[in-house]
Amino acid sequence: MSPVQLTYEQLKAYEGRPTSAAGVGKDLVNEPMIRHWCEAVGDTSPAYRGADAIAPPTMLQAWTMGGLSGHADRSGAYDELSGLLDSAGYTSIVATDCEQEYLRPLRPGDRITFDSVIESVSERKTTKLGAGHFITTRMDIHADGVPAGTHRFRVLKYAPAARPAQTEEPPKAPQQPRARRPRPVINRDNAGFWEGVRAHRLLIQRCTGCRVLRFPWLPGCNACGSPEWDTVEASGAGTVFSYVVMHHPPFPAFTVGDGPGEGGAATAAPYAVGLIELAEGVRMVSNIVGIPCDKVRIGMPVRLEFLCADEELELPVFRVTEGGEG
């Protein structure tokens, strides 16, 4: 069956159509969910516990989720639009980004209601994945009837790009210079961390007021608010607290080296990115090396190494220690 031919006017007609109206969160804002969220991300801010606790702002969307059973009050507009794009050959989908705006803090006991609308449908765009249309939905969230925030979510509905036919002897591509990783953003708040990395030292900030360690680096203590701090050097020991396996389309700049000083020797995607709990108690995100990504497990012991990504950039990575695999 040939794909249906669509005009942009047909797609644009869906802009402004609601996908839900007067939706109601399945649970009140509550302390157990706040605690679980904070434990998962390692946020120890006192603002999120106690008698005057608020919910972390980034939990905004969590209070609107329908769980496995979903919500019963959804309109069919989004499904109609998705089906229309499917019929035109745009059968694949990938989430691209989200934006949140916070208008008031949420507190335990707040009843969450929300309205959602298809905010925009882009003209046909060409991407490396394939040609398609970006769809943006906007959710306006209220707490006890008062505006609390806005959540925008954007996806790309696309037709997968055709792969070039493979010949028996593909022509050799001209030698290209190795792609360089984007440089980390270094500013006055984190420059000391990267200076330490260049010296093969993993430095953790320590508040000189309450002595709490913190990572990543921040201009002030998220426990007591003090702007004064010094550093301690991490021992390099840690465990895998959590991890994800990256399956993004291959991009040479983000290959993962298999050891220190190897100039970023390539291990193609997929690869494991871990949330590493250091022996000192703080957690950081980094690559896990020295083991196939499908063998990584929570709780595995790891040891800090420094990867030479190129002649100017070194990065901290973590290798599974002997006896960790199995």
RODO-2510 file (C-alpha; in nm, 4 decimals, decimal comma):
residues 326
     n   res          X          Y          Z
     1     m     0,0000     0,0000     0,0000
     2     s     0,1410     0,3382    -0,1003
     3     p     0,1863     0,5969     0,1754
     4     v    -0,0877     0,8583     0,2054
     5     q     0,0114     1,2021     0,0810
     6     l    -0,0268     1,4669     0,3514
     7     t    -0,0286     1,8438     0,3334
     8     y     0,1180     2,0534     0,6115
     9     e    -0,2250     2,2182     0,6497
    10     q    -0,3716     1,8796     0,7481
    11     l    -0,1139     1,8431     1,0245
    12     k    -0,1286     2,2048     1,1368
    13     a    -0,5037     2,1647     1,1905
    14     y    -0,4224     1,9592     1,4987
    15     e    -0,2485     2,2507     1,6693
    16     g    -0,4523     2,3677     1,9642
    17     r    -0,6526     2,0465     1,9936
    18     p    -0,6664     1,9137     2,3510
    19     t    -0,5268     1,5714     2,4362
    20     s    -0,6706     1,5828     2,7886
    21     a    -0,8939     1,8275     2,9750
    22     a    -0,9306     1,8605     3,3503
    23     g    -0,7136     1,5547     3,4087
    24     v    -0,6628     1,4648     3,7739
    25     g    -0,3434     1,3249     3,9234
    26     k    -0,3935     0,9770     4,0654
    27     d    -0,2247     1,0685     4,3936
    28     l    -0,1920     1,3798     4,6017
    29     v     0,1589     1,5218     4,6236
    30     n     0,3003     1,3008     4,8969
    31     e     0,6102     1,2464     5,1094
    32     p     0,6857     0,8824     5,0090
    33     m     0,7138     0,9706     4,6394
    34     i     0,9285     1,2729     4,7246
    35     r     1,1567     1,0567     4,9387
    36     h     1,1923     0,7880     4,6699
    37     w     1,2725     1,0527     4,4069
    38     c     1,5372     1,2177     4,6257
    39     e     1,6961     0,8828     4,7122
    40     a     1,7099     0,7860     4,3433
    41     v     1,8877     1,1050     4,2361
    42     g     2,0901     1,1529     4,5556
    43     d     1,9367     1,4915     4,6465
    44     t     1,9735     1,5570     5,0204
    45     s     1,8357     1,9126     5,0272
    46     p     1,6495     1,9829     5,3537
    47     a     1,3848     2,1674     5,1508
    48     y     1,2361     1,8307     5,0520
    49     r     1,1738     1,6921     5,4006
    50     g     1,0251     1,8009     5,7298
    51     a     0,7109     1,9901     5,8248
    52     d     0,7501     2,2569     5,5552
    53     a     0,8732     2,0231     5,2802
    54     i     0,8160     2,1002     4,9147
    55     a     0,8444     1,8600     4,6224
    56     p     1,1516     1,8849     4,3961
    57     p     1,0455     2,1078     4,1042
    58     t     1,1626     1,8484     3,8485
    59     m     0,8941     1,6100     3,9789
    60     l     0,6334     1,8321     3,8089
    61     q     0,5340     1,5735     3,5470
    62     a     0,5498     1,2797     3,7908
    63     w     0,2264     1,3879     3,9617
    64     t     0,0378     1,3712     3,6309
    65     m     0,1437     1,0224     3,5228
    66     g    -0,1236     0,7555     3,4876
    67     g     0,0878     0,4526     3,5757
    68     l     0,0358     0,1159     3,4061
    69     s    -0,3405     0,1608     3,3887
    70     g    -0,3158     0,5064     3,2311
    71     h    -0,5774     0,7821     3,2373
    72     a    -0,9304     0,7287     3,1083
    73     d    -0,9997     1,0927     3,0227
    74     r    -0,7755     1,1337     2,7182
    75     s    -0,9129     1,2672     2,3901
    76     g    -0,8236     1,0942     2,0645
    77     a    -0,6527     1,3934     1,9023
    78     y    -0,2947     1,2783     1,9601
    79     d    -0,3724     0,9225     1,8478
    80     e    -0,5431     1,0594     1,5358
    81     l    -0,2409     1,2728     1,4500
    82     s    -0,0032     0,9830     1,5150
    83     g    -0,2128     0,7498     1,2973
    84     l    -0,2237     1,0068     1,0182
    85     l     0,1554     1,0327     1,0204
    86     d     0,1851     0,6517     1,0296
    87     s    -0,0286     0,6295     0,7158
    88     a     0,2086     0,8710     0,5412
    89     g     0,5102     0,6526     0,6230
    90     y     0,6272     0,8359     0,9365
    91     t     0,6117     0,5173     1,1408
    92     s     0,9005     0,5709     1,3842
    93     i     0,9145     0,7971     1,6867
    94     v     1,1874     0,9316     1,9120
    95     a     1,1625     1,1724     2,2039
    96     t     1,3837     1,4770     2,1500
    97     d     1,3512     1,7107     2,4490
    98     c     1,1279     1,8536     2,7208
    99     e     1,0961     2,1924     2,8875
   100     q     0,9481     2,2775     3,2263
   101     e     0,8452     2,6092     3,3805
   102     y     0,7783     2,6294     3,7548
   103     l     0,5243     2,8807     3,8859
   104     r     0,4784     2,7730     4,2490
   105     p     0,6256     2,5010     4,4738
   106     l     0,4229     2,1828     4,5248
   107     r     0,3633     2,0586     4,8786
   108     p     0,2388     1,7312     5,0270
   109     g    -0,1398     1,7263     5,0133
   110     d    -0,1739     1,9299     4,6911
   111     r    -0,4299     1,7924     4,4455
   112     i    -0,2891     1,8060     4,0920
   113     t    -0,5036     1,8760     3,7861
   114     f    -0,3831     1,9339     3,4325
   115     d    -0,4840     2,0188     3,0766
   116     s    -0,2831     1,9052     2,7757
   117     v    -0,2868     2,0347     2,4200
   118     i    -0,1008     1,9753     2,0925
   119     e     0,0914     2,3011     2,0843
   120     s     0,2696     2,2708     1,7504
   121     v     0,3434     2,0430     1,4569
   122     s     0,6515     2,1365     1,2557
   123     e     0,6884     2,1408     0,8818
   124     r     0,8696     1,8420     0,7344
   125     k     1,2272     1,8311     0,8639
   126     t     1,5194     1,6204     0,7456
   127     t     1,7329     1,4577     1,0149
   128     k     1,9995     1,1889     1,0164
   129     l     1,7365     0,9435     1,1407
   130     g     1,5061     1,0316     0,8522
   131     a     1,2558     1,2955     0,7435
   132     g     0,9608     1,3708     0,9692
   133     h     0,7640     1,6161     1,1803
   134     f     0,8281     1,7410     1,5336
   135     i     0,5197     1,7329     1,7590
   136     t     0,5144     1,9428     2,0748
   137     t     0,2549     1,8916     2,3469
   138     r     0,2053     2,1371     2,6321
   139     m     0,0659     2,0398     2,9706
   140     d    -0,0550     2,3146     3,2046
   141     i    -0,0470     2,1895     3,5626
   142     h    -0,2473     2,3260     3,8569
   143     a    -0,2224     2,2562     4,2309
   144     d    -0,5537     2,2975     4,4105
   145     g    -0,6692     2,5125     4,1200
   146     v    -0,3653     2,7437     4,1190
   147     p    -0,1221     2,7380     3,8203
   148     a     0,1858     2,5418     3,9291
   149     g     0,3869     2,4875     3,6108
   150     t     0,4064     2,4002     3,2443
   151     h     0,5560     2,0866     3,0893
   152     r     0,6373     2,0726     2,7169
   153     f     0,7332     1,7437     2,5538
   154     r     0,8605     1,7100     2,1967
   155     v     0,8923     1,4020     1,9754
   156     l     0,9964     1,3389     1,6172
   157     k     0,7655     1,1196     1,4074
   158     y     0,9803     1,0162     1,1126
   159     a     1,0256     0,7798     0,8208
   160     p     1,3516     0,5903     0,8801
   161     a     1,6153     0,6888     0,6281
   162     a     1,6992     0,4164     0,3782
   163     r     2,0363     0,2577     0,4328
   164     p     2,2658     0,2528     0,1326
   165     a     2,2905    -0,0848    -0,0376
   166     q     2,6015    -0,2747     0,0654
   167     t     2,8232    -0,4029    -0,2131
   168     e     3,0531    -0,7009    -0,1771
   169     e     3,3520    -0,4714    -0,1641
   170     p     3,2422    -0,1328    -0,0356
   171     p     3,4631     0,1506    -0,1547
   172     k     3,7134     0,2644     0,1013
   173     a     3,6259     0,5971     0,2528
   174     p     3,9007     0,8582     0,2554
   175     q     4,0806     0,8777     0,5868
   176     q     3,9131     1,1392     0,8032
   177     p     4,0612     1,3017     1,1116
   178     r     3,9258     1,1493     1,4307
   179     a     3,6179     1,3302     1,5584
   180     r     3,6823     1,5240     1,8769
   181     r     3,4467     1,5144     2,1694
   182     p     3,2729     1,8421     2,2533
   183     r     3,4618     2,0247     2,5239
   184     p     3,3068     2,0210     2,8738
   185     v     3,1615     2,3515     2,9883
   186     i     3,4172     2,4894     3,2328
   187     n     3,3299     2,7922     3,4454
   188     r     3,4384     2,9467     3,7739
   189     d     3,2190     2,7017     3,9680
   190     n     3,3735     2,3809     3,8308
   191     a     3,7182     2,4828     3,7020
   192     g     3,8849     2,3237     4,0049
   193     f     3,7301     1,9874     3,9254
   194     w     3,8739     1,9844     3,5723
   195     e     4,2125     2,1035     3,6954
   196     g     4,2124     1,8000     3,9235
   197     v     4,1201     1,5672     3,6366
   198     r     4,4120     1,6986     3,4315
   199     a     4,6355     1,6072     3,7265
   200     h     4,4675     1,2625     3,7533
   201     r     4,2937     1,3570     4,0775
   202     l     3,9182     1,3281     4,1353
   203     l     3,8305     1,6144     4,3686
   204     i     3,5089     1,6348     4,5702
   205     q     3,3826     1,9589     4,7190
   206     r     3,3442     1,9736     5,0986
   207     c     3,1496     2,2432     5,2814
   208     t     3,3727     2,4033     5,5437
   209     g     3,0629     2,4961     5,7432
   210     c     2,8830     2,1630     5,7905
   211     r     3,1534     1,9335     5,6371
   212     v     2,9041     1,7746     5,3940
   213     l     3,0572     1,6442     5,0689
   214     r     2,8862     1,7330     4,7429
   215     f     2,9062     1,6334     4,3793
   216     p     2,8723     1,7699     4,1154
   217     w     3,0446     2,0932     4,2088
   218     l     2,8155     2,3777     4,3157
   219     p     2,8784     2,7397     4,4197
   220     g     2,7149     2,6798     4,7602
   221     c     2,6267     2,3994     5,0010
   222     n     2,2877     2,2410     4,9349
   223     a     2,2744     2,1266     5,2994
   224     c     2,3445     2,4469     5,4945
   225     g     2,3786     2,7136     5,2233
   226     s     2,7361     2,8120     5,3062
   227     p     2,9416     2,9431     5,0108
   228     e     3,2702     2,8355     5,1737
   229     w     3,4297     2,5067     5,0714
   230     d     3,7474     2,3083     5,0245
   231     t     3,8152     1,9752     4,8516
   232     v     3,9022     1,6163     4,9345
   233     e     4,0535     1,3727     4,6874
   234     a     3,8458     1,0623     4,6119
   235     s     4,0142     0,7297     4,6753
   236     g     3,8900     0,6055     4,3382
   237     a     3,6903     0,3134     4,4768
   238     g     3,3201     0,2906     4,4059
   239     t     3,0249     0,0720     4,3138
   240     v     2,7670     0,0798     4,0357
   241     f     2,4591     0,2402     4,1938
   242     s     2,2600     0,2421     3,8676
   243     y     2,3309     0,2399     3,4937
   244     v     2,1831     0,2715     3,1458
   245     v     2,3004     0,1202     2,8170
   246     m     2,3324     0,3757     2,5380
   247     h     2,2074     0,2671     2,1948
   248     h     2,2179     0,6025     2,0138
   249     p     2,3108     0,6142     1,6435
   250     p     2,6909     0,5822     1,6099
   251     f     2,8777     0,9096     1,6455
   252     p     3,2572     0,8793     1,6383
   253     a     3,3201     1,1511     1,8956
   254     f     3,1385     0,9492     2,1613
   255     t     3,3138     0,6149     2,1303
   256     v     3,4400     0,4883     2,4633
   257     g     3,8021     0,4100     2,5361
   258     d     3,8879     0,0768     2,6977
   259     g     4,1545     0,2003     2,9319
   260     p     4,3645     0,4970     3,0352
   261     g     4,6044     0,6550     2,7937
   262     e     4,4645     0,4812     2,4839
   263     g     4,3611     0,7937     2,3029
   264     g     3,9952     0,6987     2,3159
   265     a     4,0370     0,3595     2,1460
   266     a     3,6901     0,2865     2,0146
   267     t     3,4302     0,0584     2,1634
   268     a     3,1209     0,1171     1,9528
   269     a     2,7746     0,1714     2,0957
   270     p     2,6015     0,0221     2,2822
   271     y     2,7970     0,1018     2,5964
   272     a     2,7206     0,1451     2,9650
   273     v     2,6897     0,4789     3,1428
   274     g     2,6829     0,4371     3,5192
   275     l     2,5775     0,6309     3,8238
   276     i     2,8776     0,5505     4,0413
   277     e     2,8592     0,5725     4,4195
   278     l     3,2053     0,6650     4,5391
   279     a     3,3457     0,5252     4,8627
   280     e     3,3152     0,8768     5,0054
   281     g     2,9345     0,8631     4,9651
   282     v     2,8710     1,0983     4,6716
   283     r     2,7611     0,9820     4,3265
   284     m     2,8762     1,0788     3,9785
   285     v     2,7900     0,9823     3,6213
   286     s     3,0632     0,8280     3,4064
   287     n     3,1360     0,5505     3,1580
   288     i     3,1898     0,1946     3,2810
   289     v     3,4754     0,0255     3,0959
   290     g     3,6535    -0,3079     3,0914
   291     i     3,3368    -0,5179     3,0642
   292     p     3,0661    -0,5749     2,7971
   293     c     2,7680    -0,3490     2,8596
   294     d     2,5315    -0,6454     2,8984
   295     k     2,7427    -0,7759     3,1884
   296     v     2,7193    -0,4609     3,3997
   297     r     2,5217    -0,5102     3,7202
   298     i     2,4168    -0,2855     4,0086
   299     g     2,6521    -0,3253     4,3025
   300     m     2,9608    -0,4129     4,0964
   301     p     3,2854    -0,2717     4,2427
   302     v     3,4683    -0,0278     4,0157
   303     r     3,7926     0,1678     4,0250
   304     l     3,8653     0,5159     3,8877
   305     e     4,0815     0,5534     3,5766
   306     f     4,1515     0,8489     3,3494
   307     l     4,0775     0,8186     2,9782
   308     c     4,2795     1,0208     2,7291
   309     a     4,0027     1,1160     2,4863
   310     d     4,2382     1,3262     2,2727
   311     e     4,5547     1,5289     2,3088
   312     e     4,3749     1,7973     2,5128
   313     l     4,0994     1,6150     2,7006
   314     e     4,1087     1,3563     2,9793
   315     l     3,7977     1,2144     3,1424
   316     p     3,7348     1,0125     3,4581
   317     v     3,5931     0,6655     3,3849
   318     f     3,5402     0,3572     3,5989
   319     r     3,6670     0,0051     3,5334
   320     v     3,5028    -0,2995     3,6906
   321     t     3,7584    -0,4419     3,9328
   322     e     3,8814    -0,7986     3,9369
   323     g     3,6139    -1,0284     4,0742
   324     g     3,3374    -0,7810     3,9878
   325     e     3,2382    -0,9677     3,6741
   326     g     3,0711    -1,2995     3,7022
***
